Amino acid sequence: FATATRGYKGPQIGVSAGNPVTRIAAEIPSAYEIGAKGSTMGGKLGYEASLFLTKVSNYQGQRCSINGVGVLSCLGESIPSVTSKGFEATLYGRPTPNLYLNAGFAYNDAKFPNGWTGFNPSDLTGATSTSLSNVQLVGSPKSKFTFNAEDKQPVDTMEAYVGGDFVYKSSVRL
């Protein structure tokens, strides 16, 4: 499969006590994906794998600082452009009648643009900033792995279940 999509997230107005009102431009994402879906083991296991690229014009982010009344204030702002690229792979299904598996991995390289700066947490006055050039976006892990398994077995007239979940995410900038 292959997809190409274009989106639109309308402009916003940012209002925060002790700060001027700000206008945030409309966000325009363009996303491209190519991949494959299918099954194996006679349809017992399904799989999906894809490569993706998303380019966002006027990414609606935010900039935080301590405002004039001493409160941490995060105001929305338009980041001129952000690019996210990577791949995802998933395996799921019932390899045996009693066992269900679901596993996935995602790699997402989503960074602030070159030259972008942000709030310096070492300077609470907001007078200085820190470089975010080519740093992973806030709230976006670079990699994530998930795994879930569940096994059920008959016990007399009932069923016993054993299952577990595992999630790993690389560090996330907050």
Backbone torsions as a table, in degrees:
resi	resn	phi	psi	omega
1	PHE	NA	158.5	175.1
2	ALA	-147.3	139.2	177.9
3	THR	-135.3	150.4	172.3
4	ALA	-137.7	123.9	-179.1
5	THR	-133.7	153.2	175.9
6	ARG	-131.4	136.4	-176.6
7	GLY	-121.8	-178.0	179.3
8	TYR	-155.1	128.4	172.8
9	LYS	-124.1	116.9	-171.7
10	GLY	-58.7	161.4	178.0
11	PRO	-64.5	159.3	-179.0
12	GLN	-134.3	163.3	174.4
13	ILE	-114.8	127.0	179.3
14	GLY	-99.3	125.9	-179.8
15	VAL	-129.9	128.4	178.0
16	SER	-148.5	138.2	-177.8
17	ALA	-54.8	130.5	177.6
18	GLY	83.0	5.6	-179.6
19	ASN	-128.5	154.6	176.5
20	PRO	-71.4	153.9	175.8
21	VAL	-67.3	136.4	179.6
22	THR	-122.4	149.0	175.3
23	ARG	-104.5	131.3	-179.9
24	ILE	-109.7	124.3	-176.4
25	ALA	-64.4	158.3	175.9
26	ALA	-62.6	139.7	179.2
27	GLU	-93.8	132.0	-179.1
28	ILE	-124.4	99.4	176.5
29	PRO	-91.7	144.7	171.2
30	SER	-125.7	123.4	-174.4
31	ALA	-124.0	140.9	-180.0
32	TYR	-131.4	138.8	-178.6
33	GLU	-146.3	142.5	174.6
34	ILE	-138.5	137.1	-176.8
35	GLY	-169.8	-170.1	-179.2
36	ALA	-140.1	146.4	175.0
37	LYS	-131.0	145.8	178.2
38	GLY	-176.5	-167.1	178.7
39	SER	-142.3	162.8	-179.1
40	THR	-143.4	176.4	-178.5
41	MET	54.2	45.1	179.2
42	GLY	64.7	30.7	178.7
43	GLY	88.0	5.0	-179.2
44	LYS	-77.0	-28.8	178.5
45	LEU	-123.8	133.4	175.2
46	GLY	-106.9	157.3	178.2
47	TYR	-143.3	153.8	173.7
48	GLU	-142.3	140.1	175.5
49	ALA	-146.4	138.7	-179.5
50	SER	-153.2	154.0	171.0
51	LEU	-108.6	142.5	-178.9
52	PHE	-139.0	156.1	175.6
53	LEU	-145.0	125.4	176.9
54	THR	-126.9	126.6	175.7
55	LYS	-114.4	127.1	-177.0
56	VAL	-118.9	124.6	174.3
57	SER	-94.8	132.5	-178.7
58	ASN	59.3	50.5	177.6
59	TYR	-55.6	128.0	-177.6
60	GLN	-85.3	95.8	179.0
61	GLY	-110.4	-155.2	177.2
62	GLN	-151.6	158.7	177.0
63	ARG	-128.2	129.4	-176.7
64	CYS	-111.5	146.3	174.2
65	SER	-162.1	172.1	174.5
66	ILE	-87.1	122.9	-176.2
67	ASN	-84.3	-176.8	-174.6
68	GLY	-62.4	-19.8	178.7
69	VAL	-102.1	12.2	174.6
70	GLY	80.6	22.5	-178.5
71	VAL	-111.3	138.0	173.6
72	LEU	-64.7	122.4	-176.0
73	SER	-126.6	125.9	177.9
74	CYS	-112.4	116.3	-179.6
75	LEU	-108.1	138.7	176.1
76	GLY	-65.6	149.1	176.4
77	GLU	-154.3	159.6	177.6
78	SER	-93.8	120.3	173.6
79	ILE	-91.8	123.6	-169.9
80	PRO	-49.5	-44.5	178.4
81	SER	-157.4	141.7	177.3
82	VAL	-135.8	137.6	177.7
83	THR	-120.8	135.0	176.4
84	SER	-123.9	131.5	179.4
85	LYS	-145.9	150.7	179.9
86	GLY	168.3	-156.1	179.5
87	PHE	-148.0	159.4	177.6
88	GLU	-136.2	145.7	175.8
89	ALA	-142.9	137.8	-178.9
90	THR	-137.9	141.6	174.8
91	LEU	-130.2	131.2	-175.3
92	TYR	-152.3	156.1	174.4
93	GLY	139.8	-164.3	-177.9
94	ARG	-121.8	92.6	178.9
95	PRO	-66.9	-25.9	172.1
96	THR	-131.4	162.3	-176.9
97	PRO	-59.3	-25.7	-176.1
98	ASN	-104.2	-5.8	-174.2
99	LEU	-114.6	125.6	175.5
100	TYR	-113.5	131.8	179.1
101	LEU	-125.7	147.1	173.7
102	ASN	-149.2	119.6	-179.8
103	ALA	-137.5	144.4	179.4
104	GLY	-152.3	153.3	176.5
105	PHE	-138.1	138.2	176.8
106	ALA	-134.0	137.8	173.4
107	TYR	-120.9	123.2	-175.6
108	ASN	-132.7	106.6	178.1
109	ASP	-93.7	94.0	-176.1
110	ALA	-124.5	105.8	-171.3
111	LYS	-123.0	154.7	171.0
112	PHE	-65.6	152.3	179.5
113	PRO	-70.3	158.6	178.1
114	ASN	-58.7	133.8	179.3
115	GLY	90.1	-3.3	-177.1
116	TRP	-79.7	141.5	179.6
117	THR	-123.6	163.1	179.1
118	GLY	-144.2	-178.4	-179.6
119	PHE	-58.8	133.7	177.6
120	ASN	-90.8	108.1	-176.9
121	PRO	-66.1	-13.1	178.1
122	SER	-86.9	-6.9	-179.1
123	ASP	-128.5	92.6	-174.7
124	LEU	-71.1	-5.9	178.6
125	THR	-79.6	-18.2	-177.3
126	GLY	80.3	6.9	-177.6
127	ALA	-74.8	-23.3	-180.0
128	THR	-124.0	162.5	179.4
129	SER	-127.4	173.3	178.1
130	THR	-123.7	148.4	-178.6
131	SER	-73.0	130.5	172.9
132	LEU	-112.1	12.7	179.8
133	SER	-52.5	122.1	176.3
134	ASN	56.7	29.7	175.6
135	VAL	-97.1	142.7	179.7
136	GLN	-54.7	139.5	-178.7
137	LEU	-59.9	151.3	177.3
138	VAL	-58.3	133.2	175.7
139	GLY	76.4	6.7	-174.8
140	SER	-118.9	104.2	177.7
141	PRO	-69.1	148.3	178.7
142	LYS	-74.3	-33.9	177.4
143	SER	-140.7	152.0	179.3
144	LYS	-148.7	134.4	177.5
145	PHE	-125.5	133.2	176.5
146	THR	-127.8	147.0	177.4
147	PHE	-147.9	134.4	177.4
148	ASN	-139.2	135.0	175.5
149	ALA	-138.8	145.0	176.5
150	GLU	-143.5	129.9	178.8
151	ASP	-122.4	134.6	176.7
152	LYS	-123.1	140.5	-178.8
153	GLN	-134.2	138.7	177.0
154	PRO	-70.2	137.4	175.2
155	VAL	-133.0	103.3	-173.9
156	ASP	53.9	-118.2	-178.4
157	THR	-97.2	8.7	-178.5
158	MET	-121.7	-179.4	174.3
159	GLU	-125.7	140.2	174.9
160	ALA	-105.5	137.5	-179.6
161	TYR	-115.3	139.5	171.1
162	VAL	-132.9	131.1	-178.5
163	GLY	-154.9	168.8	178.3
164	GLY	-161.6	157.9	178.3
165	ASP	-128.6	146.9	176.1
166	PHE	-141.3	132.2	176.2
167	VAL	-133.8	129.9	173.7
168	TYR	-122.7	131.2	172.9
169	LYS	-127.0	138.9	173.4
170	SER	-66.6	171.6	-176.9
171	SER	-56.2	148.1	-178.0
172	VAL	-124.2	129.2	176.0
173	ARG	-77.0	125.1	-179.8
174	LEU	-101.0	NA	NA
